[in-house]
Amino acid sequence: MSHSTIITASSIAVVSEISVLQGQSVTKGQTVLTLHIMGTDLPVVASHSGKVKHVWVKVDDEVDFEQELLEIENESHLATEAQVMSSTGKALNEFKERRATTLDDARGAQLAKRQAQGFRSARQNLAQLCDPQQFMEYGQFAVAAQRQRRDYQQLQSATAADGIITGVGEVNRPEGVSASTQAYKTALVINDYSVLAGTQGFFHHQKLDRILAVAQAQSLPVIMFTEGGGGRPGDTDITIVNSGLQCASFSSWAALSDVVPRIAVANGYCFAGNAALFGAADIRIATKKSWIGMAGPAMIEGGGLGKVNAKDIGPIETQASNGVVDIVADDEVHASELAKRCLGYFQGAIEYSPQDQVEKDAQQAALREVLPDDRRFVYEIRKAIAILGDEDSFTELKRQFGGAIITGFMRIHGKPVGVLASDCKVLGGAIDVEAGEKASEFMRLCNAFSIPLISLCDTPGFMVGPQHEQQGAVRRLSALFTSGAKLTVPLIAVAIRKCYGLGAQALLGGSTMKPDYMLSWPTGEFGGMGLEGAVKLGFSKELAAQEDPHARQQLFEKLVATQYANGQATEVASVLEIDAVIDPENTRKVIIQTLFS
């Protein structure tokens, strides 16, 4: 249906005058232009009131019969359009008011309570991860499924977003990169403890399932803040759900394992379902004020196990020492920065300036000073890691757990690498079950996301003894060989000092032939077991024959020295059991040549 009228010429003529302009309002009968023919003026008038939409002629133009002169938009249509605009404006205002109920400014009481605890709001945590203006939020207008028992208007703010902010934002996008890029897009999940203690309700789970499906479909990494008290029993609107066990959130989250990187952040109370999500993540960060457990106080008491204070359940000291937590953060601000830092390793290389390289090259000679003169003394392997890696680029995981092996990410020449390193200050570097499990998990993580591995070996082997066997050493340590055998990413191994037995083989991916390049510093020692143990076992009769303790000790030291000479790095290299012996100063250069050239 036309909303305008075309005015045409009534005869052949010349345009002598145009009385209106495009966009001008006119009334019915008003002269809009004048035609001239044979000495006679022919006024052309508006057939209806409205607005001049187009003028197609100009003065002195010759026009033909029924030639289009101008177009007038109907006044009735303009009124309808104004009415539509008015309706749109009203709807827009209502939308803005509704959205505002979900934001911190409208939730002052909840924000104040968080701040009194020294915590932040969910949206403050979101704002530290990405630009909120660029954040594509999913399900912002959800409320708890409790309309039957509570006022809907009150629910809109009190249960904003049903206690979980979900969406996609760009994390770690460098300054100066203006265009949106897939490399930094990240699925973000921020549980909101100010909504019903962060409990997981019906729509809460629907939102979580939706964003996890988006993450899988678009291959997006996920950062999830998991604070909350687990399942919510008070959603009365949903009458067709009995057990709730059909919920797919936990399975969907676990299904992303080895598919996309998943980083979880815990703060405050993180119990039951929230803890299950935290525990299943690839990297787990928790603040010093965290309590994490598979059940909260109510569930424990309901199970007949007595009353328990929430702060007695999984405090950070416990969960960091048992390997549940990978990194302990000072607070939510620090945790957010750690989450971004960890995600960065999975996002690939960053720019590395020539000047940074010059400065780092100048530091490498310090590697010669890392080891003490006496091979029996301990040293600080983290110093070697800091020298090898780009400045301030190393992030250690599970420092309080399985300390005989150090695991973490760092960058070399801007490129991310995984680090496995023996720490001789813990059990002499012997690999116990905790260190073995920690290293095995880390190998799998690096392999899943194509991050090359560097292994710095100084171990006398696996930890042994009856007490250790009671912990399932045979089963738990053997997992290291499985992880090593499945490695497809580049692996470079460096024997720093001791490289003995099954433990050393496991730390090298299975054998000295598994790494892409198997190196040793000149201080490297190799053997089927520790030198002292080999002498005691292999020469027990000779040692027992020495009745004089002093003579026996002299013989022992002589035999150890012989074993040491046979197992020196250069001797092992001479029979091709390793690939090369290098000056410690050249370690970084060789790593770059091997992994990135």
C-alpha positions as CSV (number, residue, x, y, z in Angstrom):
1,M,0.0,0.0,0.0
2,S,1.5,3.4,-1.1
3,H,2.1,6.0,1.6
4,S,2.7,8.9,-0.9
5,T,1.2,10.5,-4.1
6,I,3.0,11.4,-7.3
7,I,2.0,14.8,-8.8
8,T,2.3,14.8,-12.7
9,A,2.1,17.5,-15.4
10,S,-1.3,18.0,-17.0
11,S,0.2,19.0,-20.4
12,I,3.4,19.8,-22.3
13,A,4.8,22.9,-20.6
14,V,7.9,24.6,-19.1
15,V,8.5,24.8,-15.3
16,S,8.4,28.6,-14.5
17,E,8.4,28.4,-10.7
18,I,9.0,25.9,-7.8
19,S,7.3,27.1,-4.6
20,V,8.4,24.3,-2.2
21,L,11.5,22.5,-1.1
22,Q,12.1,18.8,-0.5
23,G,11.2,17.9,3.0
24,Q,8.8,20.9,3.4
25,S,5.3,20.3,4.8
26,V,2.4,21.3,2.5
27,T,-1.4,21.5,2.9
28,K,-4.0,20.3,0.6
29,G,-4.6,22.9,-2.3
30,Q,-1.3,24.7,-1.7
31,T,0.5,25.7,-4.9
32,V,3.7,23.7,-5.1
33,L,5.0,24.8,-8.5
34,T,3.9,26.6,-11.7
35,L,4.0,25.5,-15.4
36,H,3.9,28.0,-18.3
37,I,2.5,27.2,-21.8
38,M,1.6,29.6,-24.7
39,G,1.7,32.6,-22.4
40,T,-0.5,31.0,-19.7
41,D,0.5,30.0,-16.2
42,L,-0.8,26.7,-14.9
43,P,-0.5,26.4,-11.0
44,V,0.1,22.8,-9.7
45,V,-1.4,22.3,-6.3
46,A,-1.0,19.6,-3.6
47,S,-3.7,17.0,-3.8
48,H,-3.4,16.3,0.0
49,S,-1.5,17.5,3.1
50,G,1.8,16.0,3.8
51,K,5.5,16.4,3.3
52,V,7.4,16.9,0.0
53,K,9.4,13.7,-0.4
54,H,11.0,14.3,-3.8
55,V,11.2,17.2,-6.4
56,W,12.3,15.8,-9.8
57,V,12.3,19.0,-11.9
58,K,13.8,22.5,-11.8
59,V,12.9,25.9,-13.2
60,D,13.0,26.1,-17.1
61,D,12.7,22.3,-17.5
62,E,10.5,21.3,-20.4
63,V,8.0,18.6,-19.2
64,D,5.8,16.2,-21.1
65,F,2.2,15.2,-20.4
66,E,1.9,13.1,-17.2
67,Q,5.7,13.5,-16.4
68,E,6.4,13.1,-12.7
69,L,7.0,16.4,-11.0
70,L,7.2,15.7,-7.3
71,E,6.1,13.3,-4.6
72,I,4.2,14.1,-1.5
73,E,4.2,11.8,1.5
74,N,0.7,11.4,3.0
75,E,0.0,13.2,6.3
76,S,-1.8,10.1,7.7
77,H,1.3,8.0,7.1
78,L,3.5,10.5,8.9
79,A,1.2,10.4,11.9
80,T,1.3,6.6,11.9
81,E,5.1,6.7,11.6
82,A,5.3,9.2,14.5
83,Q,3.0,6.9,16.5
84,V,5.3,3.9,15.7
85,M,8.3,5.9,16.8
86,S,6.6,6.8,20.0
87,S,5.8,3.2,20.7
88,T,9.4,2.2,19.9
89,G,10.7,4.8,22.2
90,K,8.5,3.6,25.0
91,A,9.6,0.0,24.5
92,L,13.2,1.1,24.4
93,N,12.9,2.9,27.7
94,E,11.2,-0.1,29.3
95,F,14.0,-2.3,28.0
96,K,16.7,0.0,29.5
97,E,14.9,0.1,32.8
98,R,14.6,-3.7,32.8
99,R,18.3,-4.1,32.0
100,A,19.3,-1.7,34.7
101,T,17.7,-4.0,37.3
102,T,20.4,-6.6,36.6
103,L,23.4,-4.2,37.0
104,D,25.3,-3.2,40.2
105,D,23.8,0.4,40.3
106,A,20.4,-1.1,41.0
107,R,21.7,-3.7,43.4
108,G,23.3,-1.5,46.0
109,A,22.5,-3.6,49.0
110,Q,24.0,-6.8,47.4
111,L,27.1,-4.9,46.3
112,A,27.6,-3.4,49.7
113,K,27.4,-6.8,51.3
114,R,30.1,-8.1,49.0
115,Q,32.4,-5.2,49.6
116,A,32.0,-5.6,53.3
117,Q,33.5,-9.1,52.9
118,G,36.3,-7.8,50.8
119,F,34.8,-9.4,47.7
120,R,33.7,-8.0,44.4
121,S,30.5,-8.3,42.4
122,A,30.2,-10.7,39.6
123,R,30.0,-7.8,37.1
124,Q,33.1,-6.3,38.5
125,N,35.0,-9.5,37.9
126,L,33.5,-9.6,34.4
127,A,34.8,-6.1,33.7
128,Q,38.3,-7.1,34.6
129,L,38.3,-9.9,32.2
130,C,37.0,-8.0,29.1
131,D,35.4,-4.8,28.0
132,P,31.7,-4.9,29.2
133,Q,30.7,-2.8,26.2
134,Q,31.9,-5.5,23.9
135,F,30.6,-8.4,25.9
136,M,27.9,-10.4,24.2
137,E,25.7,-11.5,27.1
138,Y,23.4,-14.5,27.0
139,G,20.3,-14.7,29.1
140,Q,20.7,-11.4,31.0
141,F,17.0,-11.2,31.8
142,A,16.6,-14.6,33.4
143,V,15.3,-14.7,36.9
144,A,15.0,-17.6,39.4
145,A,12.1,-20.0,38.7
146,Q,10.2,-18.7,41.8
147,R,7.5,-16.5,40.4
148,Q,4.9,-18.6,42.2
149,R,6.3,-17.7,45.6
150,R,7.9,-14.3,45.1
151,D,7.0,-11.0,43.4
152,Y,8.2,-10.9,39.8
153,Q,9.3,-7.3,40.0
154,Q,11.4,-8.1,43.0
155,L,12.9,-11.2,41.4
156,Q,14.2,-9.1,38.5
157,S,16.8,-7.5,40.7
158,A,17.1,-9.9,43.6
159,T,17.7,-12.9,41.3
160,A,19.3,-11.0,38.4
161,A,20.4,-13.3,35.5
162,D,19.4,-16.2,37.8
163,G,22.8,-15.9,39.5
164,I,25.1,-16.6,36.6
165,I,26.5,-14.2,34.0
166,T,27.3,-15.9,30.7
167,G,28.5,-14.7,27.3
168,V,31.4,-14.1,25.0
169,G,34.0,-11.5,25.3
170,E,37.6,-10.8,24.1
171,V,40.2,-11.5,26.7
172,N,43.9,-10.4,26.3
173,R,43.3,-8.5,23.1
174,P,46.5,-6.3,22.7
175,E,46.2,-2.6,22.6
176,G,46.1,-1.2,19.1
177,V,44.2,-4.2,17.8
178,S,40.9,-2.6,17.0
179,A,39.2,-5.3,14.9
180,S,37.5,-8.2,16.6
181,T,39.4,-11.4,16.2
182,Q,38.7,-15.1,16.9
183,A,42.0,-15.4,18.7
184,Y,40.8,-13.6,21.8
185,K,37.2,-14.6,21.9
186,T,36.4,-16.4,25.2
187,A,33.3,-17.9,26.8
188,L,32.9,-16.3,30.2
189,V,30.8,-17.8,33.1
190,I,30.6,-15.7,36.3
191,N,28.6,-17.2,39.1
192,D,27.0,-14.5,41.2
193,Y,27.0,-15.3,45.0
194,S,24.8,-12.3,45.7
195,V,21.9,-14.2,44.0
196,L,20.6,-16.9,46.4
197,A,24.2,-17.7,47.6
198,G,25.3,-18.6,44.0
199,T,23.1,-21.7,43.9
200,Q,22.3,-23.5,40.7
201,G,18.7,-23.2,39.7
202,F,16.7,-24.3,36.7
203,F,17.4,-21.4,34.4
204,H,20.9,-21.0,35.8
205,H,21.7,-24.5,34.4
206,Q,20.0,-23.7,31.1
207,K,22.2,-20.7,30.7
208,L,25.3,-22.6,31.6
209,D,24.4,-25.4,29.1
210,R,23.8,-22.8,26.4
211,I,27.2,-21.1,26.8
212,L,29.0,-24.4,27.0
213,A,27.4,-25.4,23.7
214,V,28.5,-22.1,22.2
215,A,32.0,-22.7,23.4
216,Q,32.1,-26.1,21.9
217,A,30.6,-25.0,18.6
218,Q,32.9,-22.1,18.2
219,S,36.0,-23.7,19.8
220,L,36.2,-21.0,22.5
221,P,38.2,-21.3,25.7
222,V,36.2,-20.9,28.9
223,I,36.9,-18.9,32.1
224,M,34.5,-19.8,34.9
225,F,34.1,-18.2,38.3
226,T,32.6,-21.0,40.4
227,E,31.6,-19.4,43.7
228,G,28.3,-20.8,45.0
229,G,26.5,-23.2,47.2
230,G,25.5,-26.0,44.8
231,G,22.0,-27.1,43.8
232,R,19.0,-24.9,44.6
233,P,15.9,-26.7,46.0
234,G,13.6,-23.6,46.0
235,D,12.7,-23.2,42.3
236,T,8.9,-23.8,42.6
237,D,7.9,-22.8,39.1
238,I,9.3,-26.0,37.6
239,T,6.8,-28.7,38.4
240,I,7.8,-31.3,35.8
241,V,11.3,-31.9,37.3
242,N,11.6,-34.3,40.2
243,S,15.2,-35.3,40.8
244,G,16.9,-32.8,38.4
245,L,19.4,-35.5,37.5
246,Q,18.7,-35.0,33.8
247,C,20.8,-31.8,34.1
248,A,23.6,-31.9,31.5
249,S,25.8,-29.1,32.8
250,F,28.4,-31.3,34.5
251,S,28.7,-33.7,31.5
252,S,28.8,-30.8,29.0
253,W,31.6,-29.1,31.0
254,A,33.6,-32.4,31.3
255,A,33.1,-33.0,27.6
256,L,35.1,-29.9,26.8
257,S,38.2,-31.6,28.3
258,D,41.0,-31.7,25.7
259,V,38.7,-29.7,23.4
260,V,39.1,-26.1,24.6
261,P,41.2,-24.8,27.6
262,R,39.0,-24.4,30.7
263,I,40.1,-22.2,33.6
264,A,38.2,-22.0,36.8
265,V,38.4,-19.4,39.6
266,A,37.1,-20.1,43.1
267,N,36.5,-17.5,45.8
268,G,34.5,-17.7,49.1
269,Y,32.3,-20.7,49.4
270,C,32.4,-23.2,46.5
271,F,30.4,-26.3,47.4
272,A,28.7,-29.3,45.8
273,G,27.8,-28.7,42.1
274,N,30.0,-25.5,42.0
275,A,32.9,-27.5,43.4
276,A,32.4,-30.2,40.8
277,L,32.7,-27.7,38.0
278,F,35.8,-26.2,39.6
279,G,37.4,-29.6,40.1
280,A,36.9,-30.6,36.5
281,A,38.7,-27.6,35.0
282,D,42.1,-27.8,33.3
283,I,43.6,-25.0,35.5
284,R,42.2,-24.2,38.9
285,I,42.8,-20.9,40.6
286,A,41.5,-20.1,44.1
287,T,41.8,-17.1,46.4
288,K,43.2,-17.3,49.9
289,K,39.6,-16.8,51.1
290,S,38.3,-20.0,49.5
291,W,36.6,-23.0,50.9
292,I,36.0,-25.8,48.4
293,G,34.1,-29.0,49.0
294,M,31.9,-31.6,47.3
295,A,29.2,-30.8,50.0
296,G,28.4,-27.8,52.1
297,P,27.3,-27.7,55.7
298,A,23.6,-28.4,55.0
299,M,24.3,-31.5,52.9
300,I,26.8,-32.8,55.4
301,E,24.3,-32.4,58.3
302,G,21.5,-33.8,56.1
303,G,23.6,-36.9,55.5
304,G,23.8,-37.5,59.2
305,L,27.4,-36.5,59.5
306,G,26.8,-33.8,62.1
307,K,27.0,-30.0,62.0
308,V,30.1,-28.5,60.4
309,N,31.3,-24.9,60.1
310,A,31.5,-23.9,56.4
311,K,35.1,-22.6,57.0
312,D,36.1,-26.1,58.1
313,I,35.3,-27.6,54.7
314,G,38.2,-27.6,52.2
315,P,40.1,-24.4,53.3
316,I,42.7,-23.2,50.8
317,E,45.6,-24.6,52.8
318,T,44.1,-28.1,52.4
319,Q,43.1,-27.8,48.8
320,A,46.4,-26.3,47.7
321,S,48.5,-29.0,49.4
322,N,46.4,-31.9,48.0
323,G,46.6,-30.6,44.4
324,V,42.9,-29.5,44.0
325,V,44.1,-25.9,43.5
326,D,46.8,-25.1,40.9
327,I,47.5,-21.5,41.9
328,V,46.6,-19.6,45.1
329,A,45.6,-16.0,44.4
330,D,45.6,-13.1,46.9
331,D,42.1,-12.1,46.0
332,E,39.6,-11.8,43.1
333,V,41.6,-9.1,41.4
334,H,44.7,-11.2,41.5
335,A,42.8,-14.3,40.5
336,S,41.3,-12.5,37.4
337,E,44.8,-11.5,36.3
338,L,46.1,-15.0,36.8
339,A,43.2,-16.4,34.7
340,K,44.1,-14.0,31.9
341,R,47.8,-14.8,32.2
342,C,47.1,-18.6,32.1
343,L,44.7,-18.2,29.1
344,G,47.4,-16.3,27.3
345,Y,49.6,-19.4,27.0
346,F,46.9,-21.1,25.1
347,Q,46.3,-18.1,22.8
348,G,49.7,-18.5,21.3
349,A,52.8,-16.4,20.7
350,I,53.2,-12.7,21.7
351,E,55.5,-10.1,20.2
352,Y,59.1,-10.4,21.5
353,S,61.4,-7.4,20.8
354,P,65.0,-7.6,19.6
355,Q,66.1,-5.6,22.6
356,D,64.4,-8.1,25.0
357,Q,66.3,-10.8,23.2
358,V,69.6,-9.0,23.6
359,E,69.1,-8.6,27.3
360,K,68.0,-12.2,27.7
361,D,71.0,-13.5,25.8
362,A,73.3,-11.6,28.1
363,Q,71.8,-13.5,31.1
364,Q,72.5,-17.0,29.8
365,A,76.1,-17.3,31.1
366,A,74.5,-17.3,34.6
367,L,73.3,-20.8,34.0
368,R,76.9,-22.0,34.5
369,E,76.6,-20.8,38.1
370,V,73.4,-22.6,39.0
371,L,74.9,-25.8,40.2
372,P,77.1,-26.1,43.3
373,D,80.6,-27.4,43.1
374,D,79.7,-30.5,45.2
375,R,77.3,-32.8,43.4
376,R,75.7,-33.8,46.7
377,F,74.5,-30.3,47.5
378,V,71.1,-28.9,46.5
379,Y,70.4,-25.8,44.4
380,E,67.5,-23.7,43.2
381,I,66.2,-25.0,39.8
382,R,63.7,-22.1,39.6
383,K,66.7,-19.8,39.1
384,A,67.6,-21.8,36.0
385,I,64.0,-21.6,34.8
386,A,63.9,-17.9,35.2
387,I,67.1,-17.5,33.2
388,L,65.9,-19.7,30.4
389,G,62.5,-18.1,30.0
390,D,61.4,-14.7,28.8
391,E,61.4,-12.1,31.6
392,D,58.7,-12.8,34.2
393,S,56.9,-15.3,32.0
394,F,56.9,-18.4,34.2
395,T,53.6,-19.4,35.9
396,E,53.9,-22.4,38.2
397,L,51.1,-24.8,38.8
398,K,50.5,-26.9,42.0
399,R,53.6,-25.5,43.8
400,Q,52.3,-26.8,47.2
401,F,51.7,-30.3,45.8
402,G,54.1,-32.9,44.5
403,G,57.1,-30.6,44.9
404,A,59.7,-33.0,43.6
405,I,58.6,-32.0,40.1
406,I,57.9,-28.4,39.1
407,T,55.3,-27.9,36.5
408,G,54.2,-24.7,34.8
409,F,54.1,-22.5,31.6
410,M,56.5,-19.9,30.4
411,R,57.5,-18.2,27.2
412,I,60.7,-18.5,25.2
413,H,61.1,-15.8,22.5
414,G,57.4,-15.0,23.0
415,K,56.2,-18.5,22.4
416,P,54.5,-20.6,25.1
417,V,56.1,-23.8,26.4
418,G,55.4,-26.2,29.2
419,V,58.1,-26.9,31.8
420,L,58.7,-30.1,33.8
421,A,61.7,-29.7,36.2
422,S,63.1,-31.8,39.0
423,D,63.5,-30.0,42.3
424,C,66.3,-31.7,44.2
425,K,65.3,-29.7,47.3
426,V,62.3,-31.9,47.7
427,L,63.0,-35.6,48.4
428,G,66.3,-35.1,46.6
429,G,64.3,-35.0,43.4
430,A,62.9,-38.5,43.8
431,I,59.5,-38.7,42.1
432,D,56.8,-39.7,44.6
433,V,53.2,-40.5,43.7
434,E,52.0,-36.9,44.0
435,A,54.8,-35.5,41.8
436,G,54.2,-38.3,39.3
437,E,50.5,-37.6,39.1
438,K,51.1,-33.9,38.8
439,A,53.6,-34.4,35.9
440,S,51.4,-36.9,34.2
441,E,48.4,-34.5,34.2
442,F,50.6,-31.7,33.0
443,M,51.9,-33.7,30.1
444,R,48.4,-34.5,29.0
445,L,47.3,-30.9,29.2
446,C,50.2,-29.6,27.0
447,N,49.7,-32.4,24.5
448,A,46.0,-31.7,24.2
449,F,46.6,-28.0,23.3
450,S,49.8,-28.4,21.2
451,I,52.2,-26.7,23.7
452,P,55.8,-27.9,23.4
453,L,57.4,-29.3,26.5
454,I,60.8,-28.8,28.1
455,S,62.0,-31.3,30.7
456,L,64.8,-30.4,33.0
457,C,65.9,-33.6,34.7
458,D,67.7,-34.1,37.9
459,T,66.2,-37.1,39.7
460,P,67.6,-40.2,41.4
461,G,64.5,-42.0,40.2
462,F,61.1,-43.0,41.6
463,M,60.6,-42.8,45.4
464,V,60.7,-46.3,46.9
465,G,60.0,-48.0,50.2
466,P,57.1,-49.9,51.9
467,Q,55.3,-46.7,53.0
468,H,55.3,-45.4,49.4
469,E,54.0,-48.6,48.1
470,Q,51.0,-48.3,50.4
471,Q,50.0,-45.2,48.4
472,G,49.7,-47.2,45.2
473,A,53.0,-46.3,43.7
474,V,53.0,-49.0,41.1
475,R,49.7,-47.9,39.6
476,R,50.1,-44.1,40.1
477,L,53.7,-43.7,38.9
478,S,53.2,-45.9,35.9
479,A,50.7,-43.4,34.5
480,L,53.7,-41.2,33.7
481,F,54.8,-43.6,31.1
482,T,51.4,-43.6,29.5
483,S,51.3,-39.8,29.3
484,G,54.8,-39.8,27.9
485,A,54.1,-42.4,25.3
486,K,51.1,-40.4,24.0
487,L,53.1,-37.2,23.5
488,T,52.8,-35.8,20.0
489,V,54.0,-32.3,20.8
490,P,57.7,-31.4,20.5
491,L,59.7,-32.4,23.6
492,I,63.2,-31.3,24.4
493,A,64.9,-32.8,27.5
494,V,68.0,-31.5,29.4
495,A,69.8,-33.6,32.0
496,I,71.0,-31.0,34.5
497,R,72.6,-33.5,36.9
498,K,71.1,-36.8,38.0
499,C,69.3,-38.9,35.4
500,Y,68.7,-42.3,37.0
501,G,66.4,-45.1,36.6
502,L,62.7,-45.4,35.7
503,G,62.0,-42.0,37.2
504,A,64.4,-40.3,34.8
505,Q,62.9,-42.3,31.9
506,A,59.4,-41.2,32.8
507,L,60.5,-37.6,33.0
508,L,62.0,-37.8,29.5
509,G,58.7,-39.1,28.0
510,G,59.7,-42.8,28.3
511,S,63.4,-43.0,27.3
512,T,66.3,-40.9,26.2
513,M,65.2,-41.6,22.6
514,K,61.7,-40.0,23.1
515,P,62.6,-36.3,23.1
516,D,63.1,-34.5,19.8
517,Y,66.5,-33.5,21.2
518,M,68.0,-35.2,24.3
519,L,70.7,-33.0,25.8
520,S,72.8,-32.9,28.9
521,W,74.9,-30.3,30.6
522,P,78.5,-31.6,31.3
523,T,77.4,-32.2,34.9
524,G,74.9,-34.8,33.7
525,E,75.0,-38.3,35.4
526,F,73.3,-41.3,34.0
527,G,72.5,-44.8,35.2
528,G,70.0,-47.5,35.8
529,M,69.7,-46.4,39.4
530,G,71.4,-43.9,41.8
531,L,75.2,-44.3,42.0
532,E,75.3,-45.0,45.7
533,G,72.5,-47.6,45.5
534,A,74.1,-49.3,42.5
535,V,77.4,-49.7,44.4
536,K,75.7,-51.0,47.5
537,L,73.6,-53.5,45.5
538,G,76.3,-54.5,42.9
539,F,79.2,-54.7,45.2
540,S,77.7,-55.8,48.5
541,K,80.0,-58.8,48.9
542,E,83.1,-56.7,48.3
543,L,82.0,-54.1,50.8
544,A,81.0,-56.7,53.4
545,A,84.5,-58.3,53.1
546,Q,86.0,-55.1,54.5
547,E,85.9,-55.5,58.2
548,D,87.5,-52.1,58.9
549,P,84.7,-49.4,58.6
550,H,87.2,-46.8,57.3
551,A,88.5,-49.2,54.6
552,R,84.9,-50.1,53.7
553,Q,84.0,-46.4,53.3
554,Q,87.1,-45.8,51.1
555,L,86.2,-48.7,48.9
556,F,82.6,-47.4,48.6
557,E,83.8,-44.0,47.6
558,K,86.2,-45.4,45.0
559,L,83.5,-47.6,43.5
560,V,81.1,-44.6,43.4
561,A,83.7,-42.6,41.6
562,T,84.2,-45.3,39.1
563,Q,80.4,-45.5,38.5
564,Y,80.3,-41.7,38.2
565,A,83.0,-41.7,35.5
566,N,81.2,-44.4,33.5
567,G,77.9,-42.5,33.7
568,Q,79.2,-39.0,32.9
569,A,77.3,-37.2,30.1
570,T,80.2,-37.3,27.6
571,E,80.6,-41.0,28.1
572,V,76.9,-41.7,27.6
573,A,76.9,-39.4,24.6
574,S,79.8,-41.4,23.2
575,V,77.6,-44.5,22.9
576,L,74.7,-42.5,21.5
577,E,72.4,-42.9,24.5
578,I,71.8,-39.2,24.4
579,D,72.1,-36.7,21.5
580,A,74.4,-34.0,22.7
581,V,76.3,-32.4,25.6
582,I,76.1,-28.6,25.6
583,D,77.5,-25.6,27.5
584,P,74.7,-24.6,29.9
585,E,75.0,-21.1,28.5
586,N,73.6,-22.4,25.1
587,T,70.5,-24.1,26.5
588,R,68.0,-21.4,25.6
589,K,69.5,-21.0,22.1
590,V,69.3,-24.8,21.5
591,I,65.7,-24.9,22.7
592,I,64.7,-22.1,20.3
593,Q,66.5,-23.9,17.4
594,T,64.9,-27.2,18.2
595,L,61.3,-26.1,19.0
596,F,60.8,-23.0,16.9
597,S,63.1,-23.0,13.9
